[in-house]
Amino acid sequence: MFVLSLIVLAAIPANAQFHAERAIDPNESVLEYGSYRLSVAADGQQETCDVVLFGYHSRRPGRWAQLTDTVLRIVPHRRHTLIGNKPGYMFHAETFFPDLLRTPNIQINLRPLDIGQRTDILGIHFLGNQDRMHPKSIGVAEELLQWLNANPSIAIDVIGHVNGADGRKSRTFYRSASIRRAKVLIAWLVNNGISPHRLNARGKGAEALLFPDPIYAWQHEANRRVEIEVVRL
């Protein structure tokens, strides 16, 4: 099923490509169509983090530093990738269509860094049958790079996944392809200054499909994803 544990949408500074329409009124129960409540929390308490929202604008992402809560007006039928980033906390990445959400409430639940924590990064995907990142994935990769720079002591496994829903290839083929894709992202991160000693490639092949029977193009893309796991603090 699609990951709907939505964790945060973003807004932007005063010069704004992206901005909050108004402050949240806690007594307001009805939102206009296309409006979504966004809040950030950690351990059940209100928190702040930097937020980036890809898909809000057709040419550039929306950004806001130290977002706590707001109400956003976004395009319901457009795919969005939401990034929540705060030093000392796990990288948060979420890809979704707003009109598929059960409620208009979106919350980023920050998790303090710990060994074994994992995050699917659906915003980084690969061209079909190729070991190349999709050009639209670079912006999300840059946010991951920023998170690694903000947490310089951690090391991660980069875990590749391939679509393989049709089962036409062998498990060995899919596993090898997924490792190669993980290495593509690692090479990009190393080329942008991250020590290779902090990064390790793994592959899950087609064994952990988010959509075992994909119908839409975005479902195929979601299967061709990477996942990160913290292995050292």
C-alpha positions in Angstrom: 0.0 0.0 0.0 1.1 3.6 -0.6 3.0 5.1 2.3 0.5 7.6 3.8 2.1 8.0 7.2 2.7 11.6 5.9 5.2 13.5 7.7 5.3 17.2 6.7 4.7 19.7 4.1 6.6 22.9 3.6 6.5 26.6 3.3 9.0 29.3 2.5 10.6 32.6 3.5 9.3 36.0 2.8 10.7 36.1 -0.8 8.6 33.0 -1.4 8.1 30.6 -4.1 6.2 28.8 -1.4 4.4 30.3 1.6 1.9 29.5 4.3 -1.5 31.0 3.6 -2.4 31.6 7.2 -1.6 30.4 10.7 -3.5 27.4 11.9 -6.6 28.2 13.9 -6.9 25.3 16.4 -10.7 25.9 16.4 -11.1 25.6 12.7 -12.5 22.2 11.7 -13.2 22.7 8.0 -10.5 23.4 5.4 -11.1 24.7 1.9 -10.5 22.1 -0.9 -6.8 21.9 -1.6 -5.8 23.1 1.9 -3.8 20.8 4.2 -2.8 21.2 7.8 0.9 20.6 8.4 2.6 20.2 11.7 5.9 18.9 13.1 6.3 16.8 16.2 8.9 14.7 18.1 8.0 12.3 20.8 4.4 13.7 20.8 5.6 17.2 21.4 5.5 20.1 19.0 8.9 20.6 17.2 10.5 22.5 14.3 12.5 21.4 11.3 13.6 22.5 7.9 11.1 21.5 5.2 11.3 21.1 1.5 8.3 20.3 -0.7 8.9 19.1 -4.3 5.9 19.4 -6.6 4.4 22.6 -5.1 5.9 24.6 -7.9 6.4 23.3 -11.4 10.0 24.5 -11.6 11.4 24.7 -8.1 10.7 23.3 -4.6 9.2 25.1 -1.7 11.4 25.6 1.3 11.0 26.8 4.9 13.4 26.8 7.8 12.2 25.8 11.2 8.6 25.1 10.3 6.3 24.2 13.2 2.8 24.3 11.8 0.8 26.0 9.1 -2.0 25.5 6.6 -0.9 25.0 3.0 -2.8 25.2 -0.3 -1.4 22.7 -2.7 -2.4 21.0 -6.0 -4.4 17.9 -4.9 -3.7 15.8 -8.1 0.1 16.5 -8.3 2.6 14.2 -6.9 4.7 15.8 -4.0 7.8 14.7 -2.3 8.2 16.1 1.2 11.5 16.3 3.1 11.9 17.0 6.8 15.5 17.7 8.0 16.8 18.4 11.5 20.3 17.6 12.9 20.1 14.8 15.3 17.0 13.3 13.8 16.4 10.7 11.1 16.0 12.0 7.5 12.4 12.1 6.6 11.2 11.7 3.0 7.6 11.2 1.9 6.1 11.0 -1.6 2.3 11.3 -2.0 -0.6 12.6 -3.9 -2.6 14.9 -1.6 -6.0 13.7 -2.9 -5.2 10.2 -1.8 -4.8 11.2 1.9 -7.6 10.1 4.1 -7.6 13.4 6.0 -6.2 16.9 5.2 -3.8 16.6 8.2 -0.1 16.0 7.5 2.4 15.6 10.3 6.2 15.1 10.3 7.1 12.8 13.2 10.8 13.4 13.8 12.7 10.4 15.1 15.9 10.9 17.1 18.8 9.2 15.4 19.4 5.6 16.4 21.1 2.6 14.8 18.7 0.5 12.8 16.4 3.3 11.7 15.3 3.1 8.1 13.7 5.5 5.7 12.4 4.8 2.2 13.3 7.7 -0.1 10.7 7.5 -2.8 11.8 10.8 -4.3 15.0 9.1 -5.5 14.2 6.7 -8.2 15.7 5.3 -11.4 15.0 5.1 -15.1 13.5 1.7 -16.0 16.0 -1.0 -16.8 18.9 1.4 -16.2 21.4 2.2 -13.5 20.8 5.9 -13.7 19.0 8.2 -11.3 16.1 10.0 -12.9 17.1 13.7 -13.4 14.1 14.8 -11.2 15.7 12.8 -8.3 18.7 15.1 -8.0 16.9 17.7 -5.8 16.0 15.0 -3.3 19.5 13.6 -3.4 20.8 17.0 -2.6 18.6 17.1 0.5 20.0 13.7 1.6 23.5 15.1 1.1 22.7 18.1 3.3 21.4 15.8 6.0 24.6 13.7 5.9 26.7 16.9 6.2 24.6 18.0 9.2 25.2 14.7 10.9 28.8 14.0 10.1 29.4 11.1 12.5 26.7 8.7 11.1 27.2 6.0 8.6 24.4 4.5 6.5 23.6 1.5 4.3 22.1 2.5 1.0 19.6 -0.2 0.0 18.6 -0.5 -3.6 15.2 -1.8 -4.8 14.1 -2.7 -8.4 10.6 -3.0 -9.8 10.6 -6.7 -11.0 6.9 -7.0 -10.4 6.5 -9.2 -13.5 9.1 -11.7 -12.3 10.6 -12.0 -15.7 14.2 -12.0 -14.4 15.9 -14.2 -11.8 16.3 -13.2 -8.2 20.0 -13.0 -8.8 19.5 -10.5 -11.6 17.2 -8.3 -9.6 19.5 -8.4 -6.6 22.5 -7.4 -8.7 20.6 -4.6 -10.4 19.4 -3.2 -7.0 23.0 -3.2 -5.7 24.2 -1.3 -8.8 21.5 1.3 -8.2 22.5 1.7 -4.6 26.1 2.2 -5.8 24.9 4.9 -8.2 23.6 7.0 -5.4 26.7 6.3 -3.3 28.9 7.4 -6.2 26.9 10.6 -6.5 27.2 11.3 -2.7 31.0 10.6 -2.7 31.4 12.9 -5.8 29.7 15.6 -3.7 32.0 15.3 -0.7 30.7 12.4 1.5 33.4 10.0 2.7 33.0 6.5 1.1 33.6 5.0 4.6 30.2 6.3 5.7 28.3 4.6 2.9 27.7 0.9 2.1 25.7 -0.5 -0.7 23.1 -3.3 -0.3 20.4 -4.6 -2.5 17.0 -6.1 -1.9 16.2 -6.9 -5.5 12.4 -7.1 -6.0 11.8 -8.7 -2.7 10.3 -5.7 -0.9 8.0 -4.1 -3.5 5.7 -1.3 -2.3 3.3 -2.2 -5.1 3.4 -6.0 -5.9 0.9 -5.4 -8.8 1.8 -1.9 -10.0 -0.7 -0.3 -12.4 0.3 3.4 -12.7 3.7 4.8 -13.7 4.2 6.3 -10.3 3.8 2.9 -8.7 6.5 1.4 -10.9 8.7 4.3 -10.0 8.0 3.8 -6.3 9.2 0.2 -6.6 12.4 1.5 -8.1 13.6 3.3 -5.0 16.3 3.5 -2.4 16.2 3.1 1.3 18.7 4.2 3.9 19.5 2.5 7.3 21.6 4.1 10.0 24.4 1.6 10.9 26.7 3.9 13.0 26.2 7.0 15.0 
